Amino acid sequence: MGILNFEQLPASPLVGADSATFNRVVAGLSSNKRYRRKVLTTRCVQRILSPLYEYNKRHTRKLSYRSSVAPPLFIIGHWRSGTTYVHNILTQDDRFGYCTTFQTIFPHLMLRGYTPMRQLVRLFIPSSRATDGMRLGVDTPQEEEVALSNMTYLSFYHALSSPQRIAHWRERALLMDGIGNEERVMWRRAMRELVSTALHVQRKELFLSKNPPHTARIAEILKLWPDAKFLYLVRNPYTVFESTRNFFGRTISSTTLEPFDTESFEREILVTYKALIDRYERDKVLIRSGNLYEARFEDFEADPIAMTEEVYGMLSLGSFERVRSRVERYVDSLHGFRKNNYYYELRSMKLVEQWCADTLRRWNYRP
């Protein structure tokens, strides 16, 4: 069990950011005495490790340009739609490489200083997520948006440090609206470097991504990997809203570097939901035939083995029989895991019906 409590982190995840990214994010923070110590602690760690980050970046860039990465498989869908659950299932296939928790917090330490820093972080990292109790560890699979937030200012997760600017991060870093070609090239370079380096470290050839923000970035991803495959997960929006409100509320409370208003943030969750799903529906037609499979999370919950086998068949991932026993062992290990139960208040139901009407209708969901 790690020393730190997730709900009382002394610093922001930006401890792993390069100087340019860190300075860009903190420059927009509102000044507040309550968070000053956390900002200073984050800055202190970032500056101490910054020379090592820069040393790693030079080696990472050389690696990414000489590496040929096979088209990855992207698990996408709105937050709290079961992407972590399905990601953990598919990582039982040892062909897949992925980003680990350590690699996402410290993406600039994946080549030089990796082993000693990994051992040090192991002592501190919380053993589970405060929001849902899912296991955390330096080597557990993690979504790469955390890493991208430490590699570029075009990451939606900067809203976790700077929630007052969530609309800014949504428009520019999630939807990528209003940004120039140079910024898009910068984001693609960061993404390519992250994937190629993670595969190199793990000695794998096929990258498995789990990253909800990529749901709105299909067009950008296809510029990197035109033959990329996508597994899109959808879940009952009534549950997603309650779970997302709980998840981001508690997460931001531990990661923010400035105060935020809980009531206005609730509306931002709904605005982001609609923007994310609308962009996905617009751009999914760009995906090549046979490279997209859409599924309900509820079906995975009901029969994870059968659904995983169907994913292998629909996305041409090879023989499922090769990994069936490992998947079955993992699913069996989850027996006894307690899910959060949610009560739908009338007010919340009306908000969901207002903002998520298309998903409710398309997938025939009820409260």
N, C-alpha and C positions, 0 to 999 in steps of 0.2 A: 504494500500500500504506500502511495506517495506521501510525502510530507505535507504537500499543499492541499488545501480545500478549494475545490473549483469555485465555490461561491465567495471566496475571500482571497482571490489572486492578488498578489502585491504588485503585479505589473501586467501590462497588456501583451497579447500575443505578438505585438509589433517588436518585441525584443529580437525577433529573427529577421527584421527588415534591413535592407541596405539603406545607406544614409539618404539617398535621393528620395526613396519611397517614404521613409520615416518622416523626413522634414516636410514633405508635401502634405502628409496627413495631419501632423500636429500643428501645422501653420494655420489650419482652418478651425481649430478647436476654440470653443468659448472659454474664457478665463474663469476659473472657479477654484477657490482655496481647497475645497473638499477633495478634489482630484489632483491637486498639485503634486503631492508626494508620489502618486502612482505614475504620473507623467515623468517625473524626475527619475524614478526607479527604472522605468522602461528605457528612458534615454541613456541612463548610465550603463545598463547592460548592453544596449545596442552599440554604444560607442566603444566599450571594451572589446566587443567581438567584431566590430566593423572591419579592422584590418584583415582578419581571417576570412570574413565574408568576401572582401574584395579579391583576396588570393584565390578563393574557391571559384568566384565568378569567371575569372580568366580561364581556368581549366574547364569549367562547365561549358562555356561558350565554344571552346575548341571541340569538345566532345560532341555537342549537339550538331555542329555543322558537318562533322564527318560521320555521323550516325544516320543510318536509314531506319526509320521506325515504321513498322507495319501498321496498317490502319487500326486504331484502338476500338474497343467496345465502350460506349458511353452509357451509363445508367443515369437517366435524367427523370425529372418530375419535380413538382413543388416540394418544398421542405415538408417533412413529417408524412411523406407519402410512402414510406417503407423502403426508401432507397438504401439506407444503411443495412437493413435486414437482408435485402437481396444482394447487396454488395458482399456482405460477409458469406453468404451462401456460395456465390460464384468464385470467391477467392479460394475456395476449397480445391479448385482446379489449379494445379501447380504450374500450368503453362502461363498463368497470368501474373504480371507484375503490377504493382500499385504503389501509391504514396502511403507511407506509414505516418503515424502521428508525429514522430520525431522529425521526419523529413518535411512535413508541412509547417511545423513551427520554425525549423531551422533549414530552409531549403538551400541556403548558401553554405551549409556544412556537410553536404552529402558526399564530398570527395576528400577534402583535407580536414582532419580533426574529427572525422565522423565517429570513430570508436570511443575515444575518451569522452566526448561531449554526450554521446548517446548514453553512456553509463552514468554520467552525472545527472542528466535529465531524468533518467529512470528513478532516481532517488526522490525527485520532487513532484513528478507529474501525478495528478489525482488518479486513483484507480478506477473511477467510474464517472460518467457524465452526471452532473447534478440534476439535469432535467428529466432523465428517464432511466437512470441506473445502468445503462449499457456500459460494458467494460471498456476501459481505456488503458493504454499501455504504449510504450515507445514504438512497438512494432505492430500494433493493431492497424488495420486498414483505415484510411482517413480520406476525406474529400480534399481535392487539390486546391479549392478556393482559398483555404487557409494559407497554403504555400504561395499562391498568386498574390495574396494581400501583403506578403513580405517581399515580393519580387517586383511589383508594379503598383502604381496608384490606380490602375484600372481594375480594381477588384471591388465587388459589391460588399465584401466583408469589412471594408473600412467603415461601414455603418455600425459595426460592433464597437469600434473605438470612437466614432464620431456620429452618434445617432441623430443629432440635430440636423445633419446634412443628408439624411437618408434619401430624400428626393434627388439630390445631386448624384449620389452614388448609383441610384436606380437608373437614372437616365443615361449617364455616361459609362458606368462600369458594368451594368447588368444588360441593359438594352443596347448599349453602345450607340446611342443617338447623339448627334451633335459633336462627334469627334472626327479628327482628320485622319488621313491615310497613314501619316507617320505614327500616330498613336495606335492605330490598328496593327501596324507592322510590329510595334513595340510589344503589344499584347501577345501576338502570335509567336514572337521570338521567345518570350517568357514561357509560354505554354510548351513550345517545342523543347526548350532547354530542360524544363521540369520533367517532361515525360521521358526524354532520352536519358537523362541522368538517373532517374529512378530505375529505369530498366537496366542500365549499366550496373548500378550498385547491386541490384537483386539478381543479375545475370539471367534476365528473362527477355523474351522477344515480343510478347504481346501485352499491351497495357490495358488494364481494366480501370476505367474512370467511374467515380461516383461523385457527382457534383451538381446539385440542383440549379445553380446559376447558369450552367451550360444549356439548360432548357431554352433559354432565350438567345443562345449564341450558335445555333446550328449553322447559320451562314458562315460565320467566322471559322468554325471548326472544319467545315468542308473545304475551306480554302487551304487548310493545312493537310487534311486527309480526305480527299474526295470520296474514298470508298469506306469511310468510317461507318460503324454499325451503332445503332441506338436501341436501347431498351427503355421505353417510356412507361412510368408507373403513375397511375391515377388512384386516388383514394377519396372516400366520401368527404366532400368539402366541409360539411358540418364538423366532422372530427378533425380535419386538417386545420380549420380555423382555431378551434380550441387548443389543439396541440401546438400550433405555431405560436399562438399568443403566449402560451406557457413557456415554450422552448426559448423564444427570442427574448421574452421578458426577463427570464432568469439568466440567460447567457449574457445579455447586455449589462445586466446589473453587475456582473463580475468582470466584464472586459472593457466597459466604457471609460473614456478619459474625460468625459464631460457629462453634466446632468442631462436627463431627457424626460419628456412628458409621456407618461404611460398611456393616457387617453388618446393623444394625437398619434401615438405609435400604433395603436389598434387600427386606426384608419389606414395608416401606411401599410400595414400587413395586407389589408384587403386591396388597396390600390396596386401593390406589388403582385399579389396573386393574379389579378386580372391582366396586368401588363405581361407577366411571365407566360400565362397560358395563351393569351392572344398572340404573342410573338411566336410561340411554339406552333400554334395552329397555322399561322401564316407561312412559316419557313419549313415545316416538315415535308412539304411537297418537293423540296430540294434534295431530299435524301434518295439515294438510288433504290430502285425496286429490290425488295428482299433484304434491305439493310435496316428496316425499322420494325419493331414489334411493340405493340401497345398492350398493356395488361393492367388489370385491377389488382391492387395490393391485397384486397380481401380474398381474391382467389389464391394468392400465394400463402396467405395465412391458413386457408382451409386445407390446401394440399401442396405444400412447398416442393415435394419431390416431383409430382406430376407437372407442376408449372415450370420447374427448372428444366425438366426434360423437354417440355414444349419449346422453351426459349432456345435450347440447343438445336432443335430441329428447325424452327422458324428462321433463326439467324445463321444457320449452317456453321455451328461451332464445333462440329465433329461429334464423335460418339459419346453420348451421355453415360453409357455403361462404364466407361473408363474411370469416371469420377463418382458414380452413383454411391458407392459405399462410403466415401468421404463426406459427401453431402448428407447422407443419412445419419452419419455419426454426429455431424455438426447440428443438424436439426434436433436430434435426440438430446443433445447437450443443453438445449434451450428449454426443455420441459421444466416447468416450475417457475419460469421467468414471469414476473408479474407486470402486466401492461397497465398503463394509466387508464382509468375510466373517466369518461367525460359526461357531464350533464349539460344538455343544450337548453340554455335559457331562451325565452321567447325573443328577447331583444337580439341575441346573437343569431338566432335562426333567421330573423328578418334581414340582418346585415348580410349573412351568407347568401340568402335568396336574391338580394339586390346585386351583389358583386360577383357572385359565382354562378349566375343563372345558366350560362352556356354549358358549364361542366355538369351541373345538375341535370339538365335536359339531355345532353349528349350521352351521358353514361347512366341515366335513369336512377339517380341517387335519391334517397329519402332520409329524413332524420333518423 
